């Protein structure tokens, strides 16, 4: 039996519905990728930490966009095959639709992943910079030892001198005390620090620069340091000298990745 015009129109409506779904997936993916930067902006609004454009949301959003492209290709192929079957008068009723089930499962997993991401962001946000204390807390994707190793490598590559590495947890263990991994790095460059101390001698209390790498009770590793804006307000040195200590932001961000 040959197909009627209504069969072709129904096939076309189905095809257009899939196209709308694919466009929605790509648009949603773009939103997710940009939303991650928005969350980071909220997280570091009181600090001088540079935003990391390639966080989890960026890759997740990119995956959604690519999935939308894949859906476009798949539904186009299915539509062409369906029209051929209609032309040949073959039965086109197939249940269930593999494409529909695949999209539904993907969106379910995507929704779950986004919920987990938002919950983890909420937990991390409570640990970020406090404008009153001036402390920036940046989550690290590595263990304490690995983070410290990355910091040492970056300092060496940039020609910044590491004055001391204090292993607080190691010292505590040596005295028979229990303490989660906690290490403090002291580093700097006389060319950057000297002009600051000449302009505001009290800044020597906070120089050389310090980065604390520590593990919390949940096993999460953090990189903590004094924000540049806090040090500038505390010691009153000229704002144009903030750039002399701005290296700490990029250093911490690079070590955390």
N, C-alpha and C positions, 0 to 999 in steps of 0.2 A: 504494500500500500504506500502510495507516495505521500510525502509530507505536505501539510497544508500551510498557507501563509502564516497562520497563527503560531505554528511550530517554529518557524524561522524568527518571528517576532519575539517569542518566548526565549529562544536561544540568545537573541541579541540583548534582551533585557538582562538575562543572567550574566552575559559577558560584561555589560556595562556596570552591573553591580560589583563584579569582581574587580573591575578597573577602579571603581570608587574605593573599594577596600584596599587595593594596592596603594593608591594615592594617600589614603588615610594613614597607612602604615609608614610610608615615607615621610609624611608631614609630622607624624608623631615621633618618628625617629629623630628628625631634626630638632624638635622641641626638647626631647630627652637629652640630646647632646648639648644643647645650649643651657638647659635647666641645670645641668651639673655645674657649669661655670657660675650660674646664679647662686647656687647653694654655696659654692666656694667663696663667692663675694660676700655673702652673709657671714660666713664662717670667719673670714679674716678682715672684716670691715674695720676692726679696731687695731689692726696690726699692719706691718709693712711686708707681709709675705706675698711673693709673686704667685699669681694664679697658675695652676697646672692645667693646661688645656686638654691633656690626654689622660684624664681620670677615667674611672669605671663608667661613668655616664656617657662619656664620649664614645667609647667602644660599644657600649650597649646601644646607643642611638644609631651608630653606624651600622650595627647588625640589623636593626629594625629597617633602616633604609635599604640595605642590601636584600633583606627578606621581601620588602615591598617590590623591589625590582624582580626578584625571583617569582613572586606571585603574578606579576604582570606577564612575564614570559610564559608561565605555566597556564594561565587562564587564556592567553592568546592561542596557545597550542591546542588546548582543549576545545576552544571555540571553532577553530579551523577543522578539527577532527569531527566535531559535532555536525557542522554544516555539511561535511562530506557524507556523513552517515545519513543525514536527512535527504541529501540529493540521491542517495542510493536506495532510499526507502527502508533502511534498517531500523530496528528498534533502538532508541537512544536512552531508554530509562535504565539508569544504573544507580543503585543504592548500596552502600552509602557513598558519598563523594569523598574520595581520598584527599583532594585539595582542601575541601571545607574542613575535614577532620584535622588535617595537618595545620591549617591556619589557626583553628580553635585551640589545639594543644600548644602551639607556639605562643599564642597570646596568653594562655593560662600560665605558662612558665615565665613569660615576660612580666606579667603582673606580679607574680610571686617574687621574682628577682627585684623588681622595683620596690616592693614593700620592704624587703630585707634591706635594700640599699638605704631607703629613707629612715628605717629604724636605726641602722648603724650610723647614719649621719647625725641623727638626733643625739645619740650617745656621745659621738665625737664632739659635737658642737658645745656640749657642756664642759669640755676640756680645753676649748680654744682660748684665745687671748682675752684676758680680763683687763679692760681699760684702766682700772684702778691700780692693779698690781704691775701692769706693764709687761706681764709675762706672756709670751707666745708659746702655745703648745701645739706642735704639729705631729700628726700621727705618722709613724713610720711603717713601711711595708716589710721590714726586716727585723731580725733579732737585734738585741742591744749590741752584741759583738760585731755583727755584720754592718750595722749602721755606723758604729765607731770606725770600722775598717774603711767604709766608704768615705767618711769624713776625712780620715787621715789621707786617703788617696787624693781626694779633691784638693785638700790644703797643699799637698806636695805639688800637685799639678799647677796650682795657681801661684806657687812660690810664696805661700803664707806660712810663717813659722809656727810650729806647734810647740808651745813653751812647756806644757805639762799635760799628762793624761792621768787623772786621779780615779782610781778604781775604788769607789766608796764601798761597794758590796764586797769586793775582794778583801779590803782592809777589815771590814766587819767580820768576815768569815775567818780571817786569820786570828781574830780574838775570840772565836767561838760563838759569834753572834750570827743570826739569820737575817738576811736582807735581800730583797729582790734585786736583780741586776741593775746597777746604777753607776754610770761613769760620766765624769766631767772633763771636758777638753778646754784648755786655755790656749788661745792662739792670737796672732796679730801681726801687724807690720808697722815698724817704727815710722815709716813714711806716712802712714795713715793716722796713727795714734798721736804722734808728737804735735801736729797742728791743733788737735783737739785739746790736749793738755795745756798747750800754751794759751789757747783761748779761754779755757775753763779748767783750772788745775784740779778741781774736785772730780773731774771725769776719770782721773787716775784710780779712783775707788772702784770703777767698773771696767778698767782696762788691765790686762788684755781681755779681749772678748771671750765670752764663755758660752759653751753649749752643753747642756745636760741631756744625756740619753738615759732613759729609765723605763722600767716595766711596771705597769700598774697591777692591781690585784686580779684583774681578768686576763692577764697575760699580754695585754696590748702594749706596744712599745711607743714611746713618745720622745720627741725632740723639743726641748724647752730652752728658751733664751729671752733676754730682755729686748723688747722692740726698740727700733731706732728712734721712733717718736717719743717713747718714754724716756730714753737716755737724753734726748735733746731737751725735753721739758725739765727733767730733773736737774741737769747741770747748766742749762741755759747757754750752750755754745751756739754760734750762728747756724741757722738752718742750712746754709750752703755747705757746711762741713759734715752734714749727715751722710753724704755720699762716701765719706772716708770709712764708715763702718757698715755701709749697705751690703757689703759682701756676705754678711751673715745670713741674709734672707735667701739668696740664691744657693748658698752653701747648704742650708738646712733643707730647702726644697729638693735639691738634687740628691741629698743623702736619703731622703724619705721615699723617693720613687723606687 
